[in-house]
Amino acid sequence: MSAADLLPRNATDLERGLADVLSRQPAVPLGIQRDPYQAPAEMLPWLAAHHGVRLWFDDWTEARKRDIIAHHAGVHPGYPGERLGEMVGTRLGLERYLDYVDASILHALAYPAPFVIGDHSVGSRRVNQGAFTADYLVSVTLTEPAQSFAVGASAVGDAALAPPSSEPVNRALAAARAAKSAATVVGCYFDKRIALTSGDAPSTADAPLTGQFKDRLELSA
């Protein structure tokens, strides 16, 4: 007997149809449907929306999709009890979100920043640094396109001048937006290299050539 059989005789066809559908046993048990690591792959987008996942890319691996859902649900085995959605607006939350797009924080300056010799500061606050803002130097990995231009190498066609894809940068920005609360302002710097100066030369004999660079490891004042 289905729920439709219990309806009064004057029940409409719509009511009988709904009762019949709602009384059926689901093909996949509800407990499995809600488990990020057991749910069928086609249900993952629904499960992500159910748990309020803020960062999602369709071309992610299935394992990564399951992990971020589990992280929002508080059942990620690597972060027991940690709910990613509750960490929005924190530095740790940003670190977690960036990790899902293969990016990381190299350095951060947050208000109120402490006085540092050489920085233009007044008291404990850096000059021109907005109240309650945080600046993050974020590292992403760019991949040179096939047949990209290289000094000394021959190249033909437009592919020779193609720059690295900006997709890793765009995804890191998406992660930063997902990690920030409505009341938070975040400035992200995606420039890991800075020009060498004379002060960077280890010795006169080993002075760097003009145009050489070094890795940027921290934000400047």
Solvent accessible surface area in square Angstrom, and as a share of the most:
residue,aa,sasa,rsa
1,M,195,0.87
2,S,35,0.22
3,A,40,0.31
4,A,14,0.11
5,D,92,0.48
6,L,132,0.66
7,L,56,0.28
8,P,83,0.52
9,R,234,0.86
10,N,129,0.66
11,A,15,0.11
12,T,76,0.44
13,D,124,0.64
14,L,130,0.65
15,E,85,0.38
16,R,83,0.30
17,G,35,0.34
18,L,97,0.48
19,A,14,0.11
20,D,46,0.24
21,V,88,0.51
22,L,148,0.73
23,S,50,0.32
24,R,154,0.56
25,Q,164,0.73
26,P,68,0.43
27,A,110,0.85
28,V,40,0.23
29,P,77,0.49
30,L,96,0.48
31,G,57,0.55
32,I,60,0.31
33,Q,28,0.12
34,R,124,0.45
35,D,40,0.21
36,P,6,0.04
37,Y,88,0.34
38,Q,106,0.47
39,A,1,0.01
40,P,34,0.21
41,A,48,0.37
42,E,138,0.62
43,M,43,0.19
44,L,3,0.02
45,P,76,0.48
46,W,119,0.42
47,L,0,0.00
48,A,7,0.05
49,A,79,0.61
50,H,96,0.43
51,H,54,0.24
52,G,42,0.41
53,V,24,0.14
54,R,117,0.43
55,L,6,0.03
56,W,64,0.22
57,F,40,0.17
58,D,121,0.63
59,D,102,0.53
60,W,22,0.08
61,T,93,0.54
62,E,83,0.37
63,A,66,0.51
64,R,70,0.25
65,K,34,0.14
66,R,30,0.11
67,D,42,0.22
68,I,0,0.00
69,I,0,0.00
70,A,0,0.00
71,H,0,0.00
72,H,10,0.05
73,A,12,0.09
74,G,12,0.12
75,V,83,0.48
76,H,23,0.10
77,P,98,0.61
78,G,51,0.49
79,Y,61,0.23
80,P,114,0.72
81,G,64,0.62
82,E,37,0.16
83,R,109,0.40
84,L,0,0.00
85,G,36,0.34
86,E,136,0.61
87,M,22,0.10
88,V,31,0.18
89,G,36,0.35
90,T,70,0.40
91,R,118,0.43
92,L,78,0.39
93,G,0,0.00
94,L,6,0.03
95,E,60,0.27
96,R,47,0.17
97,Y,0,0.00
98,L,0,0.00
99,D,84,0.44
100,Y,18,0.07
101,V,15,0.08
102,D,101,0.52
103,A,9,0.07
104,S,55,0.36
105,I,26,0.13
106,L,63,0.32
107,H,49,0.22
108,A,20,0.15
109,L,29,0.14
110,A,54,0.42
111,Y,61,0.23
112,P,82,0.52
113,A,3,0.02
114,P,95,0.60
115,F,117,0.49
116,V,76,0.44
117,I,160,0.81
118,G,69,0.66
119,D,32,0.17
120,H,145,0.65
121,S,22,0.14
122,V,112,0.65
123,G,60,0.58
124,S,68,0.44
125,R,108,0.39
126,R,21,0.08
127,V,70,0.40
128,N,152,0.78
129,Q,11,0.05
130,G,36,0.34
131,A,52,0.40
132,F,160,0.67
133,T,28,0.16
134,A,13,0.10
135,D,30,0.16
136,Y,16,0.06
137,L,0,0.00
138,V,3,0.02
139,S,19,0.12
140,V,30,0.17
141,T,108,0.63
142,L,86,0.43
143,T,102,0.59
144,E,111,0.50
145,P,40,0.25
146,A,87,0.67
147,Q,134,0.60
148,S,29,0.19
149,F,123,0.51
150,A,50,0.39
151,V,144,0.83
152,G,86,0.83
153,A,57,0.45
154,S,116,0.75
155,A,42,0.33
156,V,134,0.77
157,G,51,0.49
158,D,132,0.68
159,A,46,0.36
160,A,7,0.05
161,L,141,0.70
162,A,38,0.29
163,P,103,0.65
164,P,46,0.29
165,S,64,0.41
166,S,67,0.43
167,E,71,0.32
168,P,37,0.23
169,V,31,0.18
170,N,71,0.37
171,R,45,0.16
172,A,0,0.00
173,L,62,0.31
174,A,22,0.17
175,A,0,0.00
176,A,7,0.05
177,R,150,0.55
178,A,8,0.06
179,A,4,0.03
180,K,65,0.28
181,S,35,0.23
182,A,111,0.86
183,A,99,0.77
184,T,33,0.19
185,V,95,0.55
186,V,38,0.22
187,G,26,0.25
188,C,30,0.18
189,Y,104,0.39
190,F,55,0.23
191,D,73,0.38
192,K,81,0.34
193,R,135,0.49
194,I,51,0.26
195,A,59,0.46
196,L,48,0.24
197,T,84,0.49
198,S,108,0.69
199,G,73,0.70
200,D,48,0.25
201,A,28,0.22
202,P,111,0.70
203,S,51,0.33
204,T,132,0.77
205,A,99,0.76
206,D,93,0.48
207,A,55,0.42
208,P,39,0.25
209,L,133,0.66
210,T,147,0.85
211,G,51,0.49
212,Q,81,0.36
213,F,100,0.42
214,K,78,0.33
215,D,76,0.39
216,R,52,0.19
217,L,118,0.59
218,E,112,0.50
219,L,20,0.10
220,S,84,0.54
221,A,65,0.51
